[in-house]
Amino acid sequence: MNLQTFPSPAITDIETLELAMYRAMLLARRLDERMWALNRQGHGHFAVSCAGHEATGAGYAFALDVTRDYLAPQHRDLSALLVWGLTPRDVLCHYLGKAADPAGAGRQMYAHWGSRRLRIYSLSSVMSGHVPHAVGIALASKYRREDTVTWCGFGDGSSSKGDVHESMNFAAIHKLPVVFCCENNGFAISVPQSKQMAVENVADRAAGYGFPGVVVDGMNPLAVYETARAAIERARRGDGPTLIEAKVYRYLPHTSNDDDTRYRTREEVERARERDPLKTFRAQLYAEQLLDEKSETALENEIRAAVDDAADFALNAPELSAADTFKQVYGDGSG
């Protein structure tokens, strides 16, 4: 069941688009739950949850052209990566560090996404290190006169790093075809936004560089889609970058190694779950008669089968060969 789940290029029919968005969000959530379970069973050593971020990823991914644009994702962008072309098998092989991992053949930490074939560029463990790379890709696109846009995602904590400010300043000066997206879940690991910046909105900083900054409800995939489309069209016609700030909420700890009870209450998390994008978008699809109990059950069964297949495949996939540990790390003296 290692099949391409989503059509390419982007869908234009709104009803088909909404269902495809929900499918991407639901598949991301179910994969996320399976990875968390595998972690607790002693298989995967390090889980990074996307729960709460799914609507942002699904929203912007369908606004891009997956056949030509470039993606430097945020580490919680699992729903976007599924739309972009990674399969459940790819995701779980990456998670378990198997040789079939497309991001690094088993030598890359989980959520350090990458695929040369799909034009997905890896992020760094030192957060925001990939932002200058995204700007470099956009600069190369401009020099080559390619009709492409680079999407660059990062978190609110990363937005306080110098890499981000220098990258946005450079992109503004040269009017590069790049869209910056800050997925603001309110915490830089355990540090609340109020203790890492004096502004309410990260997007307000865009004015200092001379390009638009837009705040969007990151829990609403259609709102993200419309905001992303406008920014992508601006970049593609040569008018330069946009900074989008998607307000989201992270439901689980920062990673499986984090204890979030030390910096937020269970009551706060439960209140936030009332706005769970899976819950609210599902209700919208029911109201629009695009989803009912029968079709929802069929979708859940399809996704469960895909996740089960991916887990079985990844658990039984070959491990990285010891001989390949240093492949493409050191020169072999031949050149």
C-alpha positions as CSV (number, residue, x, y, z in Angstrom):
1,M,0.0,0.0,0.0
2,N,3.0,2.3,-0.7
3,L,1.0,4.4,-3.1
4,Q,0.9,8.1,-4.0
5,T,-1.9,9.4,-1.9
6,F,-2.5,12.9,-3.3
7,P,-2.9,14.1,-6.8
8,S,-0.5,16.6,-8.5
9,P,-0.5,19.4,-9.4
10,A,-2.7,21.3,-6.9
11,I,-6.5,20.6,-6.9
12,T,-8.7,23.5,-8.0
13,D,-12.2,22.1,-7.3
14,I,-13.1,23.3,-3.8
15,E,-15.0,20.2,-2.7
16,T,-12.3,17.8,-3.8
17,L,-9.7,20.2,-2.2
18,E,-11.5,20.1,1.1
19,L,-11.7,16.3,1.2
20,A,-8.0,16.0,0.1
21,M,-7.0,18.4,2.9
22,Y,-8.9,16.4,5.5
23,R,-7.4,13.2,4.2
24,A,-3.9,14.6,4.5
25,M,-4.5,15.9,8.0
26,L,-6.1,12.7,9.2
27,L,-3.3,10.6,7.7
28,A,-0.7,12.8,9.4
29,R,-2.4,12.5,12.7
30,R,-2.7,8.7,12.5
31,L,0.9,8.4,11.5
32,D,1.9,10.7,14.4
33,E,-0.1,8.5,16.8
34,R,1.6,5.4,15.5
35,M,5.1,6.9,15.9
36,W,4.3,7.9,19.5
37,A,3.2,4.3,20.2
38,L,6.3,2.9,18.5
39,N,8.4,5.2,20.7
40,R,6.7,3.9,23.9
41,Q,7.3,0.3,22.7
42,G,11.0,1.0,22.4
43,H,11.2,1.1,18.6
44,G,11.5,4.7,17.5
45,H,13.9,6.6,19.8
46,F,12.8,10.2,19.1
47,A,9.3,11.4,18.2
48,V,8.3,14.9,17.1
49,S,4.6,15.4,17.0
50,C,2.7,17.2,14.4
51,A,-0.6,17.2,16.3
52,G,-2.2,20.6,16.1
53,H,-0.1,21.7,13.1
54,E,-1.8,19.5,10.5
55,A,-4.1,22.2,9.1
56,T,-1.2,24.6,8.3
57,G,0.7,22.0,6.4
58,A,-2.3,20.8,4.4
59,G,-3.3,24.4,3.7
60,Y,-0.1,25.6,2.2
61,A,0.9,22.4,0.4
62,F,-2.1,22.5,-1.8
63,A,-1.4,26.2,-2.6
64,L,2.1,25.3,-4.0
65,D,2.9,23.6,-7.3
66,V,4.4,20.3,-6.2
67,T,5.8,19.7,-9.7
68,R,8.2,22.7,-9.7
69,D,8.3,24.6,-6.4
70,Y,10.8,24.0,-3.6
71,L,10.1,23.1,0.1
72,A,12.3,23.8,3.1
73,P,9.7,22.6,5.7
74,Q,9.2,23.1,9.4
75,H,9.8,19.9,11.4
76,R,6.1,19.5,12.2
77,D,4.9,19.7,8.6
78,L,4.0,16.0,8.1
79,S,0.7,16.7,6.4
80,A,2.4,19.0,3.8
81,L,5.1,16.3,3.1
82,L,2.4,13.7,2.5
83,V,0.8,16.0,0.0
84,W,4.2,16.7,-1.5
85,G,4.8,13.0,-2.2
86,L,6.3,11.3,0.8
87,T,4.4,8.0,1.5
88,P,3.6,6.5,4.9
89,R,6.4,3.9,4.2
90,D,8.8,6.8,3.6
91,V,7.8,8.5,6.8
92,L,8.1,5.4,9.0
93,C,11.4,4.3,7.4
94,H,12.7,7.8,8.2
95,Y,11.4,7.6,11.7
96,L,13.0,4.2,12.4
97,G,16.2,5.1,10.7
98,K,16.0,2.3,8.1
99,A,18.1,2.1,4.9
100,A,15.0,3.0,2.8
101,D,14.8,6.4,4.6
102,P,14.6,9.0,1.7
103,A,15.9,11.8,4.0
104,G,19.3,10.2,4.7
105,A,19.3,6.4,4.2
106,G,18.9,5.9,8.0
107,R,21.5,8.4,9.1
108,Q,19.3,11.4,9.7
109,M,17.3,12.2,12.9
110,Y,13.5,12.0,12.6
111,A,11.8,15.1,11.3
112,H,14.9,16.2,9.4
113,W,12.9,15.8,6.2
114,G,14.6,15.7,2.8
115,S,14.1,14.3,-0.6
116,R,16.2,15.2,-3.6
117,R,13.6,13.8,-6.0
118,L,10.8,15.8,-4.5
119,R,12.8,19.1,-4.0
120,I,12.5,18.9,-0.2
121,Y,15.5,20.4,1.6
122,S,16.6,19.3,5.0
123,L,16.4,21.4,8.2
124,S,19.0,21.5,10.8
125,S,19.0,20.4,14.5
126,V,20.2,23.9,15.1
127,M,16.8,25.4,14.5
128,S,16.5,28.0,11.6
129,G,19.8,26.9,10.0
130,H,17.8,25.9,6.9
131,V,16.3,29.4,6.4
132,P,19.4,30.8,4.7
133,H,19.4,27.7,2.5
134,A,15.9,28.4,1.4
135,V,16.8,32.0,0.5
136,G,19.8,30.6,-1.5
137,I,17.5,28.3,-3.4
138,A,15.2,31.3,-4.2
139,L,18.2,33.4,-5.3
140,A,19.3,30.6,-7.6
141,S,15.8,30.3,-9.0
142,K,15.8,34.1,-9.8
143,Y,19.2,33.9,-11.5
144,R,18.0,30.9,-13.6
145,R,14.8,32.7,-14.4
146,E,12.8,29.7,-13.2
147,D,9.1,30.1,-12.5
148,T,9.4,28.6,-9.1
149,V,8.7,29.6,-5.5
150,T,10.5,28.3,-2.3
151,W,8.4,27.8,0.8
152,C,10.3,28.1,4.1
153,G,8.8,27.0,7.4
154,F,10.1,27.6,11.0
155,G,8.7,28.0,14.5
156,D,8.3,31.0,16.8
157,G,11.5,30.1,18.7
158,S,13.4,30.0,15.4
159,S,12.1,33.4,14.4
160,S,14.2,34.9,17.2
161,K,17.5,33.6,15.6
162,G,19.8,35.8,13.6
163,D,19.6,33.4,10.6
164,V,15.9,34.3,10.1
165,H,16.4,38.0,10.3
166,E,19.4,38.0,7.9
167,S,17.6,35.8,5.5
168,M,14.4,37.9,5.4
169,N,16.5,41.1,5.0
170,F,18.4,39.6,2.1
171,A,15.3,38.2,0.4
172,A,13.6,41.6,0.7
173,I,16.5,43.5,-0.9
174,H,16.6,41.1,-3.9
175,K,12.9,40.5,-4.1
176,L,13.4,36.8,-4.0
177,P,10.6,34.3,-4.8
178,V,10.3,32.9,-1.3
179,V,7.5,32.7,1.3
180,F,8.4,32.5,5.0
181,C,6.0,30.8,7.3
182,C,6.3,31.0,11.0
183,E,4.2,28.3,12.7
184,N,3.7,29.9,16.1
185,N,2.5,27.4,18.7
186,G,3.4,29.7,21.6
187,F,6.4,27.9,22.9
188,A,10.0,27.7,22.0
189,I,10.3,24.2,23.5
190,S,9.3,25.2,27.0
191,V,9.8,29.0,26.8
192,P,6.5,30.9,26.2
193,Q,6.3,33.6,23.6
194,S,6.1,36.4,26.1
195,K,9.6,35.5,27.4
196,Q,11.2,35.3,24.0
197,M,9.8,38.4,22.2
198,A,8.1,41.7,23.1
199,V,5.7,41.7,20.1
200,E,2.4,39.9,19.9
201,N,2.7,38.9,16.3
202,V,5.9,37.6,14.6
203,A,4.4,38.8,11.3
204,D,4.7,42.4,12.5
205,R,8.4,42.1,12.0
206,A,8.0,41.9,8.2
207,A,7.4,45.7,8.0
208,G,11.0,46.2,9.2
209,Y,12.2,44.5,6.0
210,G,9.7,46.1,3.6
211,F,7.4,43.2,2.7
212,P,4.0,42.1,3.9
213,G,3.4,40.2,7.1
214,V,0.1,38.3,7.5
215,V,-1.4,36.5,10.6
216,V,-3.6,33.6,9.8
217,D,-5.5,31.0,11.8
218,G,-3.2,28.0,11.4
219,M,-5.9,25.7,12.7
220,N,-8.1,26.4,9.6
221,P,-6.7,24.8,6.4
222,L,-8.8,26.9,4.0
223,A,-7.7,30.1,5.6
224,V,-4.0,29.0,5.4
225,Y,-4.6,28.0,1.7
226,E,-6.0,31.3,0.7
227,T,-3.3,33.2,2.6
228,A,-0.6,31.0,1.1
229,R,-2.0,31.4,-2.4
230,A,-1.8,35.2,-2.3
231,A,1.8,35.0,-1.0
232,I,2.9,32.5,-3.6
233,E,1.3,34.5,-6.4
234,R,3.2,37.6,-5.2
235,A,6.5,35.7,-5.1
236,R,5.9,34.1,-8.5
237,R,5.2,37.4,-10.3
238,G,8.5,38.9,-8.9
239,D,7.2,41.1,-6.1
240,G,9.3,39.4,-3.4
241,P,8.7,37.6,-0.1
242,T,5.9,37.5,2.4
243,L,6.0,36.5,6.1
244,I,3.0,34.4,7.1
245,E,2.4,33.7,10.8
246,A,0.2,30.7,11.3
247,K,-1.2,30.6,14.9
248,V,-1.3,27.0,16.0
249,Y,-1.2,24.9,19.1
250,R,1.0,21.9,19.9
251,Y,-1.0,19.2,21.7
252,L,1.8,16.9,22.7
253,P,5.2,17.6,24.3
254,H,7.9,19.3,22.2
255,T,9.3,15.8,21.5
256,S,9.0,12.4,23.2
257,N,11.9,13.5,25.4
258,D,10.1,16.5,26.8
259,D,7.8,16.8,29.8
260,D,5.3,19.6,29.0
261,T,3.6,19.3,32.4
262,R,6.5,21.4,33.8
263,Y,5.5,24.5,31.8
264,R,1.7,24.3,30.9
265,T,-1.3,22.9,32.7
266,R,-3.5,20.0,31.5
267,E,-6.5,22.4,31.6
268,E,-4.8,24.6,29.0
269,V,-4.2,21.7,26.7
270,E,-7.7,20.4,27.0
271,R,-9.1,23.9,26.3
272,A,-7.0,24.0,23.2
273,R,-8.3,20.7,22.0
274,E,-11.7,22.2,21.6
275,R,-10.2,23.8,18.5
276,D,-8.5,20.7,17.2
277,P,-8.3,21.2,13.4
278,L,-9.3,17.6,12.8
279,K,-12.4,18.1,15.0
280,T,-13.5,21.5,13.6
281,F,-12.7,20.7,9.9
282,R,-14.5,17.3,10.2
283,A,-17.6,19.2,11.5
284,Q,-17.4,21.6,8.6
285,L,-17.3,18.7,6.1
286,Y,-20.3,17.1,7.7
287,A,-22.2,20.4,7.5
288,E,-21.3,20.8,3.8
289,Q,-22.4,17.1,3.3
290,L,-19.0,16.2,1.9
291,L,-18.5,13.7,4.7
292,D,-20.9,11.3,6.5
293,E,-20.5,8.3,8.8
294,K,-20.2,5.8,6.0
295,S,-17.5,7.8,4.1
296,E,-15.7,8.7,7.2
297,T,-15.5,5.1,8.3
298,A,-14.2,4.1,4.9
299,L,-11.6,6.8,5.1
300,E,-10.5,5.8,8.6
301,N,-10.2,2.2,7.4
302,E,-8.2,3.1,4.4
303,I,-5.8,5.2,6.5
304,R,-5.5,2.6,9.2
305,A,-4.6,0.0,6.6
306,A,-2.0,2.4,5.1
307,V,-0.4,3.1,8.5
308,D,-0.4,-0.6,9.5
309,D,1.3,-1.5,6.2
310,A,3.8,1.3,6.6
311,A,4.6,0.1,10.2
312,D,5.0,-3.5,9.1
313,F,7.2,-2.5,6.2
314,A,9.4,-0.2,8.2
315,L,9.9,-2.5,11.2
316,N,11.0,-5.3,8.8
317,A,13.0,-3.1,6.4
318,P,16.8,-3.6,6.3
319,E,18.9,-1.6,8.7
320,L,21.6,0.7,7.5
321,S,24.8,-1.2,6.7
322,A,27.7,-0.5,8.9
323,A,29.8,-0.1,5.8
324,D,27.6,2.9,4.8
325,T,27.9,4.8,8.0
326,F,30.5,7.2,6.7
327,K,29.3,7.2,3.1
328,Q,29.3,10.7,1.6
329,V,30.8,12.0,4.8
330,Y,34.5,11.7,4.1
331,G,36.3,11.8,0.7
332,D,37.5,8.5,-0.6
333,G,40.7,9.9,-2.2
334,S,39.5,9.3,-5.7
335,G,38.8,12.9,-6.7
